Amino acid sequence: MSDDLLAEFVSAIPMPALMVDQTERIIAANDDAKTLLTQNIVGRHFATILRQPGVIDAIEQCLHSKGPAKARHLSNDGAQDTTLEVECRYMNGVGAVSGGAMLAIFQDVTHVEQASQMRRDFVANVSHELRTPLTALMGFIETLRGPAREDAVARDRFLGIMADEANRMNRLVGDLLSLNRVESEERVRPKDQLELTGLLQSTMNSLRPLAESAKVEVTMNAPEGPVSLIGDSDQLRQVFTNLIENAIKYGGSGGRVDIRVESSERDSVMRGPAVRVLISDTGPGIDAQHLPRLTERFYRADSHRSRQLGGTGLGLAIVKHIINRHRGRLRVESEVGKGSTFIVILPR
């Protein structure tokens, strides 16, 4: 195979690829490989370019045994660390030196690694969240069987705490099931017509006892006419229940929650007809470093306070997936000491 034909062959591979002959020099590389490694790599010894021991070992093994070999190549694309799986295969009758050459193809498996890490983190978080109340329950049961068996006051107090911990586990399991259901439906677009203002008013009414208990004033400002859109009313009710409930709980006693509905024919984010629901509180606000991660599973800006208020750490993750299903956007604006505003943008 001529050098020109060899270069064309490697260039046609739709991922970083290079060839190394028996002199251990790179005889061909496509543009993706040059972008990944460096531009002037053809003609150089592969070990001066690929300096990671695992990759060097795989190439040497393939050249000497003429059999397949694999390795992992770690890199960075400027935004994040990346992982590439290097597949080495030997080709006879290729290159200027008799004996053939080795083809190395770099496949980006970063998304696979990230998904695997997310699964591990999810299992670890669920285990941790369940272990805490279970440990508490086991401890109180042991105490009630022993030292507190005849202590009526202690028994009532412990049973109250046990009920709280059991309710916490029940909320967690409920949110996990809800998250699983929402994720499974995320690619199925809703088809029902609904009236948003009425749905918000109904949600406010259901949360009024909570607001009165927390001494929080909840107000709504919406257009006079109906605001119609395509959506799943149950899921959107879940979104606004979660956001308004959070605003009431985290806004603090004596605070205020303002709900504002804005409809426009061309929204700057959706680039078309859309409606915005802004839910603002007068609470302590959220530090800017937490804002990008608020919708991650089990992420809490204030974990101690969240647990005290009965949060599972899954509410905003559920909200994000529901809004994604509706092809909408979620925006959060907050400043420490000046409250927070959660903005739900939905296409009309």
C-alpha positions in Angstrom: 0.0 0.0 0.0 1.5 3.4 -1.0 2.0 6.1 1.5 -0.7 8.3 -0.1 -3.2 5.4 -0.1 -2.3 4.6 3.5 -2.8 8.3 4.5 -6.2 8.3 2.8 -7.2 5.0 4.6 -6.3 6.4 8.0 -8.0 9.7 7.3 -11.3 7.9 6.5 -11.5 6.5 10.0 -14.2 8.6 11.9 -12.2 8.8 15.1 -8.6 9.5 16.1 -6.3 6.8 14.4 -2.7 6.3 13.7 -0.3 3.7 12.3 3.0 2.6 13.7 5.4 0.3 11.6 8.1 -2.1 12.8 10.6 0.8 13.2 8.2 2.0 15.9 7.6 5.3 14.1 4.2 6.8 13.3 3.7 6.4 9.5 0.2 7.8 9.2 -2.3 9.7 11.4 -5.6 11.4 10.7 -6.6 14.9 11.6 -8.5 13.8 14.7 -5.4 12.0 16.1 -3.3 15.1 15.4 -5.8 17.3 17.3 -5.8 14.8 20.2 -2.0 14.4 20.4 -0.1 17.1 18.5 0.1 18.1 14.8 3.6 17.0 13.8 3.5 13.4 14.8 4.1 11.5 11.5 7.7 10.2 11.3 8.3 10.4 15.1 8.8 7.5 17.5 5.4 6.7 19.0 6.8 6.7 22.6 7.7 10.4 22.4 4.0 11.2 21.5 2.1 8.6 23.5 3.7 8.9 26.8 1.2 7.0 28.9 2.7 3.6 29.9 -0.4 1.6 29.3 -0.7 2.8 25.7 3.0 2.3 25.0 2.8 -1.3 26.4 -0.3 -2.1 24.2 1.4 -0.8 21.0 4.6 -2.7 21.8 2.6 -5.9 22.5 0.7 -5.6 19.3 3.9 -4.9 17.2 5.7 -7.9 18.7 2.9 -10.5 19.0 1.0 -9.2 16.0 -2.1 -9.8 18.0 -4.8 -7.4 19.3 -4.2 -5.2 22.4 -6.2 -2.6 24.4 -5.3 0.3 26.7 -6.9 3.5 28.2 -5.7 6.9 27.1 -6.5 9.8 29.5 -6.7 13.3 28.1 -8.4 16.6 28.5 -10.5 18.4 25.9 -10.2 21.8 27.6 -13.5 21.5 29.4 -13.2 18.1 31.2 -11.0 15.1 31.6 -11.7 12.5 28.9 -11.1 8.7 28.6 -10.4 7.1 25.3 -10.2 3.3 24.7 -7.2 2.5 22.4 -7.8 -0.6 20.2 -4.6 -1.9 18.6 -4.7 -4.2 15.5 -1.9 -5.6 13.4 -2.0 -5.3 9.6 0.3 -7.4 7.4 1.8 -6.0 4.2 1.4 -2.4 5.2 4.2 0.3 5.4 7.6 0.6 3.8 9.2 -1.9 6.1 8.3 -5.5 5.5 6.4 -7.2 8.3 3.4 -4.8 8.4 2.3 -2.1 10.8 0.0 -1.6 13.8 -3.3 0.5 13.6 -4.4 2.2 16.8 -7.9 3.7 17.0 -8.9 6.0 19.9 -12.6 5.7 20.9 -14.0 8.3 23.3 -15.7 6.4 26.2 -16.0 9.4 28.5 -19.8 9.3 28.5 -19.7 5.6 29.4 -17.3 6.3 32.3 -19.4 9.2 33.5 -22.6 7.1 33.3 -20.9 4.3 35.3 -19.7 6.8 37.9 -23.2 8.3 38.2 -24.6 4.8 38.8 -22.0 4.2 41.5 -22.6 7.6 43.1 -26.4 7.0 43.0 -26.1 3.6 44.7 -23.8 5.1 47.3 -26.1 8.0 48.0 -29.2 5.9 48.3 -27.4 3.5 50.6 -26.2 6.4 52.8 -29.7 8.1 52.8 -31.3 4.8 53.9 -28.6 3.7 56.3 -29.0 6.8 58.6 -32.7 6.3 59.4 -32.3 2.5 59.5 -29.5 2.8 62.0 -31.6 5.2 64.1 -34.6 2.8 64.0 -32.5 -0.2 65.0 -30.9 1.8 67.9 -34.3 2.9 69.3 -35.8 -0.6 68.9 -32.9 -2.0 70.9 -33.4 0.7 73.6 -37.1 0.1 73.8 -36.5 -3.6 74.2 -34.0 -3.0 77.0 -33.4 0.1 79.3 -36.6 2.0 78.2 -38.9 -1.0 78.3 -40.9 0.4 81.3 -40.2 4.1 80.7 -43.4 5.5 79.3 -42.0 9.0 78.6 -38.9 7.7 76.9 -41.0 5.2 74.9 -43.3 7.9 73.6 -40.4 10.1 72.6 -38.5 7.3 70.9 -41.6 6.2 69.0 -42.1 9.8 67.7 -38.5 9.9 66.4 -39.0 6.4 64.9 -42.1 7.6 63.1 -40.2 10.6 61.7 -37.4 8.4 60.4 -39.8 5.9 58.9 -41.6 8.8 57.1 -38.3 10.0 55.9 -37.5 6.6 54.3 -41.0 6.5 52.8 -40.5 10.0 51.2 -37.1 8.8 49.8 -38.6 5.7 48.3 -41.5 7.7 46.9 -39.1 10.2 45.3 -37.0 7.4 43.9 -40.0 5.8 42.3 -41.2 9.2 41.0 -37.7 10.0 39.5 -37.6 6.6 37.8 -41.1 7.1 36.3 -40.3 10.6 35.1 -37.0 9.5 33.5 -38.7 6.7 31.7 -41.2 9.1 30.2 -38.8 12.0 29.4 -38.6 11.3 25.7 -42.4 11.1 25.3 -43.9 14.5 24.7 -47.1 15.4 26.5 -50.2 15.9 24.4 -52.9 17.3 26.7 -54.1 20.9 26.7 -54.1 22.6 30.1 -54.7 26.0 31.6 -51.7 27.0 33.6 -53.1 29.8 35.8 -55.8 27.5 37.2 -53.2 24.8 37.9 -51.0 27.2 39.8 -54.0 28.5 41.8 -55.0 25.0 42.7 -51.4 24.2 43.8 -51.3 27.4 45.9 -54.6 26.4 47.6 -53.2 22.9 48.5 -50.1 24.5 50.0 -51.9 27.2 51.9 -51.9 25.3 55.3 -48.2 24.9 55.0 -47.8 28.6 54.3 -50.0 29.6 57.2 -48.1 27.3 59.5 -44.8 28.9 58.4 -46.3 32.4 58.5 -45.4 32.9 54.9 -47.5 35.1 52.6 -48.0 33.6 49.1 -49.2 35.8 46.2 -49.7 35.3 42.5 -49.7 37.8 39.7 -50.9 36.3 36.3 -52.5 37.6 33.1 -56.2 38.0 33.3 -57.0 35.7 30.4 -56.3 31.9 30.3 -52.8 30.8 29.7 -53.0 27.6 27.7 -50.2 25.2 26.7 -49.6 21.5 26.0 -48.5 19.6 29.0 -48.9 16.9 31.6 -51.0 18.5 34.4 -50.0 16.0 37.0 -46.3 16.4 36.4 -46.5 20.2 36.1 -48.4 20.2 39.4 -45.6 18.2 40.9 -43.0 20.8 39.6 -44.9 23.8 41.0 -45.7 22.0 44.3 -42.0 21.2 44.8 -40.8 24.8 43.9 -43.5 26.6 45.9 -43.1 24.2 48.9 -39.3 24.8 48.8 -39.8 28.6 48.7 -42.1 28.4 51.7 -39.8 26.1 53.7 -36.5 27.8 52.9 -37.9 31.4 52.8 -38.2 31.4 56.6 -40.9 32.4 59.0 -42.6 35.7 58.2 -41.3 35.8 54.7 -43.1 36.1 51.3 -43.4 34.0 48.2 -44.3 35.7 45.0 -45.5 33.8 41.9 -45.5 35.6 38.6 -46.7 34.3 35.3 -45.5 36.0 32.1 -46.6 35.1 28.6 -44.8 36.2 25.4 -45.0 35.6 21.7 -41.2 35.3 21.4 -39.2 34.3 24.5 -35.5 35.0 24.4 -34.6 31.5 25.6 -37.2 29.4 23.7 -37.1 31.6 20.6 -40.8 31.3 20.2 -44.1 31.6 22.1 -43.6 30.7 25.7 -44.7 31.2 29.3 -42.5 31.9 32.3 -43.4 31.1 35.9 -41.2 32.9 38.3 -41.3 31.7 42.0 -39.4 34.1 44.3 -38.8 34.0 48.0 -37.3 36.3 50.5 -35.0 33.7 52.2 -31.3 33.7 52.8 -30.5 32.9 49.1 -28.1 30.4 47.6 -24.3 30.9 47.1 -23.4 31.1 43.5 -21.1 28.1 43.7 -24.1 25.8 44.4 -26.4 27.0 41.5 -25.0 24.8 38.7 -25.4 21.7 40.8 -28.8 22.2 42.4 -30.6 19.7 40.1 -28.1 16.9 40.7 -29.5 13.9 42.6 -28.9 14.2 46.3 -27.1 17.5 46.0 -28.0 19.9 48.8 -26.7 23.4 49.2 -27.4 23.1 53.0 -27.6 19.4 53.7 -28.3 19.8 57.5 -31.2 22.2 57.0 -32.6 20.2 54.0 -32.8 17.0 56.2 -34.4 19.0 59.0 -37.1 20.2 56.7 -37.7 16.7 55.3 -35.9 17.0 52.0 -34.7 13.9 50.2 -32.3 15.7 47.8 -34.3 14.4 44.7 -36.9 17.1 44.3 -35.1 19.4 41.9 -33.8 16.4 39.9 -37.4 15.4 39.4 -38.3 19.0 38.5 -35.5 19.1 35.9 -36.6 15.9 34.2 -40.2 16.9 34.0 -39.3 20.3 32.5 -37.0 18.5 30.0 -40.0 16.3 29.0 -42.0 19.5 28.3 -39.0 20.9 26.2 -38.7 23.7 28.7 -35.9 25.3 30.7 -35.3 25.8 34.4 -33.3 28.9 35.5 -32.2 29.8 39.0 -31.3 33.4 40.1 -30.1 33.9 43.7 -27.9 36.1 45.8 -26.9 35.4 49.4 -29.1 37.5 51.7 -31.5 38.5 48.9 -33.6 35.4 48.3 -34.0 33.2 45.3 -36.0 33.0 42.1 -36.7 29.8 40.3 -37.9 30.4 36.7 -39.8 27.7 34.7 -39.9 28.4 31.0 -42.4 26.4 29.0 -43.2 26.5 25.2 -46.7 27.5 24.3 
